[in-house]
Amino acid sequence: MSQRIIESPNELKNLVGQEVAVSDYFQVAQERINQFAEATEDRQWIHIDVERAKKESPYGSTIAHGFLTLSLLSHLVSRAIKVQGVRMGINYGLNRVRFPAAVPAGSNVRARVALQSVEDISGGVQATWAVTVECEGAEKPSCVAEWLVRYYV
């Protein structure tokens, strides 16, 4: 899919209540899961022990950390949407996050991005994005989050 170009932060206001973009799929490989485990000191077997996970995990394989899936929002959304006319965009935080389903190692995920609200702030706007991370072929989403991004002009 191609990246959606939004000409200015003010144009965001016209998109409130709409699905704005869907990202391309991105593979969550076991190597990335292992690297995340090392970076965060979260080495639970369900994430990094492939053989044990095959035998004991209800998923039949290792799975990505929920926080790894969440951390991919920046990459997935930036590949799907570009807001032009901004000096910088800042991750301002999250309102709600849920992980309804796991991301098995080797799965492809993508982000479905809707714009919930836009409010003026000093020097720019704050957008609240409703982001749903979908795992290819899965019935339930892997991550559902309200993500706040500040765009400064």
LINURNOR-V518051 format. One line per field, one symbol per residue. psi: psi as a letter, one per 40 degrees, with the letter a starting at -180 (. if undefined). A space follows every 50 residues. Layout:
psi = ???
This chain:
psi = iihhhhdidddddeeheihdihiiihhgiddddddddddefgfidedegd dddddeieeeiiiiidddddeeddddddddhhhifidihhheaidihigd iigiheihiihhhihdihihiheaihhhhhhhhhhheidiidhhihhhhh hh.
